Amino acid sequence: MADPNEVYSQMDLSVEEKDKLVAQVLRFILFKTHQSSGCPIKRDELAQLVTKNYRHRQLPALVINEARDKLASVFGYEMRELQRLRPSTTNQARSSQQSLDAKSYVIISQLRPDVYAKYVEDSNTTHVAGFTFVVLSIVHLAGGRLPEEELWRHLKRLGLHETDESHPVLGNIKQALEALVQQRYLQKDKVTGPEGNILMYEQAERALDPAVAEKLKQYISQIIHDDTAAAEED
């Protein structure tokens, strides 16, 4: 395998210039992830940072790969490419996330849970994680997909209403749910059926990730255990 520095040299790119490009990509990934609450980052966005001043065709891939390695070695994050899932139904009118057919990435912490909780996790956002797991649990227990009306019916039982724009913890509930679609935990598709068009929610790539799926199962098992224990006490 060719020495990366030799490849950069052949492009008339100094080590300092290369390091600057890698740093720019790293900063973009970290800030964009924070600002967008973990929404996927398109590869085209990263490539544009590189090609703004350089025109070598191989350069974006080299810089992005090196940024990926530094995210892992320095920050403890895995930069994972999302594999776009197709809707499970075949008669959808349209997909709300067609733009993600292009390559996109999310970063996932590889730190031990106790280390992450102590040094990284923001206690001010735990309510978001709780809402995420509640919604994903509802969809999971419904077999992985369910109509929008049915999802809201379950959420209303928890005091979460579609029309609530000023929930004391979550704010705009409808926007909170839409954020899960943008973050690729859920996929939302319009389906044409006998009774007209309906919106269907189903598990998307990040909800089906083995690590998330395992946490989801543990979360559901704990709820069932607690409910059983409470019933026995009564």
Secondary structure as the mmCIF struct_conf table of DSSP 4:
data_model
#
loop_
_struct_conf.conf_type_id
_struct_conf.id
_struct_conf.beg_label_comp_id
_struct_conf.beg_label_asym_id
_struct_conf.beg_label_seq_id
_struct_conf.end_label_comp_id
_struct_conf.end_label_asym_id
_struct_conf.end_label_seq_id
HELX_RH_AL_P HELX_RH_AL_P1 PRO A 4 GLN A 10
TURN_TY1_P TURN_TY1_P1 MET A 11 ASP A 12
HELX_RH_AL_P HELX_RH_AL_P2 VAL A 15 GLN A 35
TURN_TY1_P TURN_TY1_P2 SER A 36 GLY A 38
STRN STRN1 ILE A 41 LYS A 42
HELX_RH_AL_P HELX_RH_AL_P3 ARG A 43 THR A 51
TURN_TY1_P TURN_TY1_P3 LYS A 52 ASN A 53
TURN_TY1_P TURN_TY1_P4 ARG A 57 GLN A 58
HELX_RH_AL_P HELX_RH_AL_P4 LEU A 59 LYS A 70
HELX_RH_PI_P HELX_RH_PI_P1 LEU A 71 PHE A 75
STRN STRN2 TYR A 77 GLU A 81
HELX_LH_PP_P HELX_LH_PP_P1 ARG A 84 PRO A 87
BEND BEND1 SER A 88 SER A 88
BEND BEND2 THR A 90 THR A 90
STRN STRN3 GLN A 92 SER A 95
TURN_TY1_P TURN_TY1_P5 SER A 96 GLN A 97
HELX_RH_3T_P HELX_RH_3T_P1 GLN A 98 ASP A 101
BEND BEND3 ALA A 102 ALA A 102
STRN STRN4 SER A 104 SER A 109
BEND BEND4 LEU A 111 LEU A 111
HELX_RH_AL_P HELX_RH_AL_P5 PRO A 113 TYR A 119
TURN_TY1_P TURN_TY1_P6 VAL A 120 VAL A 120
HELX_RH_3T_P HELX_RH_3T_P2 SER A 123 THR A 125
HELX_RH_AL_P HELX_RH_AL_P6 THR A 126 LEU A 141
TURN_TY1_P TURN_TY1_P7 ALA A 142 GLY A 143
BEND BEND5 GLY A 144 GLY A 144
STRN STRN5 ARG A 145 PRO A 147
HELX_RH_AL_P HELX_RH_AL_P7 GLU A 148 ARG A 157
TURN_TY1_P TURN_TY1_P8 LEU A 158 GLY A 159
TURN_TY1_P TURN_TY1_P9 GLU A 162 THR A 163
BEND BEND6 GLU A 165 GLU A 165
STRN STRN6 HIS A 167 HIS A 167
TURN_TY1_P TURN_TY1_P10 PRO A 168 LEU A 170
STRN STRN7 GLY A 171 GLY A 171
BEND BEND7 ASN A 172 ASN A 172
HELX_RH_AL_P HELX_RH_AL_P8 ILE A 173 GLN A 182
TURN_TY1_P TURN_TY1_P11 GLN A 183 ARG A 184
BEND BEND8 TYR A 185 TYR A 185
STRN STRN8 LEU A 186 GLY A 193
TURN_TY1_P TURN_TY1_P12 PRO A 194 GLU A 195
STRN STRN9 GLY A 196 GLN A 203
HELX_RH_AL_P HELX_RH_AL_P9 GLU A 205 LEU A 208
BEND BEND9 ASP A 209 ASP A 209
HELX_RH_AL_P HELX_RH_AL_P10 PRO A 210 GLU A 233
#
